[in-house]
Amino acid sequence: MRFRGAVLATFAALLLALALPNDLFPYGSPPLGVVALAPLLAALYRTGSYAAAARLGVLFGAVSSVASNFWLIFFQSFSVWTLGGVTLAYAAYFALLGPLLRFIAGAPGSHPGPRAGLRSTLPRAYRPVAVAVLWTLYEFLKSSGFLGYPWGLIAYPVHGILPLVQFVDITGVWGLCLLMALINAVAAEWLDLLLGDRRARPRRVPARVWQTTAAAALLVVAALGYGVAALARPAAPDATLDVVLVQHNANPWQSGDDAGVLATLQRLSAEGMAAAPIPPDLVVWSETALRWPVIAAPPAAGGGAAAAPVVPAALTELPVPLLTGVPWVVSEDPLAAMNAAVLAAPGGAVLGHYGKQHLVPFAESVPFWEVPAVRRLFSDVIGLQATWVAGAAATIHELPLRVGGSVRFATPICFEDAFPYLNRRFVRAGADMLINLTNDAWSQTVSAETQHFVAARLRAVENRRVLIRATNGGVTAAVDPWGRVLAAAPLFTETALRLEVPVYRPAAETVYTRFGDYLPALLAGLLAALFVIRRRQQRQTG
């Protein structure tokens, strides 16, 4: 790995960390987002071997991971394992992605070096498109499955340019990733020209560079045109939800003062309800706001109906319905509980509950946890004492509204609102809106709060549904179906946000809601087809 390549990879990693939401630019930097990957790509284009490309990938993955996710160091007593595990995972991803990107770029006329090895058959003119497709597939794969972690996507720096992001209702966030990766790949072409040998540098900019630049510009114009039209299209809400979002600014992992936290939640709820002369439809507390569990009663003897769940007294004290995060005990012997959102009526009757389905890997869920040796390893070495049971159903709650009618909503918990597939599933099951309950106060950093919010914000646009977030530290907010922030509470403050939130029920599902993550599959097929066609052309001209 040559020195200049290492400098370029490190520079790209730092640019990406600054482009994403961070403590310097809390909601990210769009100008940096369109060029952040260019130094890495230019370095990979000029590496002498695939081994060197792998080393550059490891360097970029490790530095960008630590710079973007440093707040994981505050993740309970096993935080070193959390940050270290994420860093090692990204280093491993890029150890593979670096050589793949170099392979894509290794067409005749590039910079193969003396030990180039296997070389791509794609013409160099196709390089930006192929690189953008491969990067998009990487971001999709690393955001999927048990280890899925949809943080740090190249789409996130431009989340606030609302005309640009509206087309995700067709493609999902992956279309925006593709567009941003293409812009970065075009920037890498220009940087590659600047870094070239001055004696071999062409007197004119090659036509292929102008062509790909023009193509990327046309796609941006098309996206903006679609977005402007979408934002200008009139839409009247079908109903209004009067809601109080309580942000009590307490870290449940450290406080130990459960009674004091409960008193704060109740005080803020009362302040929010008193903000208007009439009671709200709903009060919402964050994930893990209550540490006292709700115990699901077993079925009655003889196969009769189950008794009412045993609920904490706190659920009985509000005069309006309460939605809160709370452990839901599904079995006392052996002890098993879900990280749950519970909807309770005034008086404490449980109207419904949802158990978190996509658990945090190796923190909330550990493979083979039932094996004693595995449990001892995580307990004695890492410090993890228990895991959650995954929920099995996409629960949809229905709440009567004070003005008549009702609203149906789903309750993704914590980082579940960052996963496109899961929120699409909620909307397809009948949710009129999404209400997320999050505990991010443990992070102690602005960047952790805003990174989560930015990832979640695009769910509203993808599905054209309102997203409400109730958190213990931030970002507590409401986002409309076009990504506009209706209101947001200050970070890390005790407050109650009372809102009249519009409810929209579109006549038809969005393309993304209906068909889901079709774009990554389509891109993989197109990339494979491109190589097959090119191989056949070479054999015919052979």
Steps between C-alpha positions, in 0.01 A plus 500: 500500500674811380508812714286710266234229483490478880465878527216501247315215674536669840389834356192335348414335833516835679300673226228237531491541879457876455239457225284284725336657808773578750568729794643771271221480238209352702290416194786428261655686209357455148803661325732249665256217430536534122881463508575298814562170318701649213845483669449133592383409150786687336748321727347162415513577127875548531596211728756250376327183619186362655685448827579871508136576427399282795739686729359834388151368564591389853650842574195686367254269676673523838554877498153588369338264750678642804456860384125454438408259780729605785192552720463121524766523771216605733297184429480349849787314664583300187537811283856416397370180348220689325722765342773244434257257341354764268849620404622147427186430298548807281868421457403150384230632265744736332773238486265333250346812348834666424616226260152475347498873428846470350385210286208709373743781421773284350407549134762550230647844523474526878795455735543126550861501618752220459302251712152577380373143481141449392362800316144613436371473147284813528591801286630789705202713397277269707717532810300766694171319448644162592668644811177670607304178456754301701507759779120497520494121521758515780289749698191286454673181611665655805160637603325163473463187708602421855809724484315777316619849594347768274723780629740706291326462162628735231140622458483654845698824442224628269201393712403864554489595130134404481448543122789259443375222728135475398561225244582253778125431501580312176841349567538506875813651648704278267419723202639799686807296594547415132472863393742623766747220428487589129573867575795393715623265227487783246696720742755218523545511120595866519730436796661208314584738216654751740709231667630357173855518377541852362695371203223253415213731588270560200484852362125474492257352748392166350151492354399215732554728804281773352237243408478345846500844660213607276310177572534548876388863466193396301406244764528766771280734296245223448497418872458868587219536248314205648559634850378851426182355350448269798546781751263728307225240474217599741400248764249549779531290816231242568514549877705661776667334797544716812807353666742580783857377444692481827880534490619447858878509429599206717729209423325189634828308493667731751246689710390225738237744629189337356266691732659833404479420129134407536430826685664694215297314239178570687586867556587558134186313390287725720670809356437379147135421571456844660634675188148497354159523669388162370672165563716349226428177318825337610809543718819329380802407711826365359650154471587357846332798667357250748727232642218323685385216274156417373444132572292317242268269692500134392186345348237407756465141610290288273590697190300809591594859421812644660464728798581870462873578488659615823592865439712758686301752705641779279282382214187561705556864595455702179151614397576441131646205306872446549749345257825407669803279475503227763628143541230247411557176688389204293630235741603515865658155520728515319498881487443632147394851404455718195611859452146622450274795432175480695184699433299541820158651554427738791491277804773270369317252279741380232357571156787341310872437500778466244825314557812625322573270207838618369722472806845654532746220415721381785338751737129413501532167319785247502500186285504180706439695823337188642837318487663538845850557361378782274308658784801485732721659233269797451427530871850464645715650224278752323259589781168419334270349761177442307338526157156587370255268330411621150141594427326304229225729369471840332248627754272783389334699779169679448425808708167692511542873440335765710343667196365172367637215296823321582863472397696181440871507578804276533775539759850418370735497799841670509705438185213314333390831345824497298412176318298558180368144472348496848319832477366407157362185662320709763341723237392202290337358814282810523691764699389859436812627675820383670574584864856417596610458863874543547760497777804685366585705810777254586704630205564841663576647156316715248625294206348175627160666541499671162643202311208294623247769412641547149480125434140489624383813317502331160249237617232767496573588136535139384155409627330845498408466866558727797785394727489596868802442723481500882847472652660547838776729369420583136412543226137521619312624196223456245572469127235526230473268195727731298779503756418843642565531872174618656657555842804383696605526863848624600749222560578381853236712674199415714194601301152401388418569137127532435408477132200487272636243256325455164405148399519414129346194340608497133268325261781287363823357633826647381706294257748429778229399748351263245814339359763553770872457438474411134770746393804322653389173339456677167842664528668169577337344196595791275862494616525128433333540160743777407798273561342212307422720200849647500660154518299386200597811306867432571471139388331606175771757424767275641 
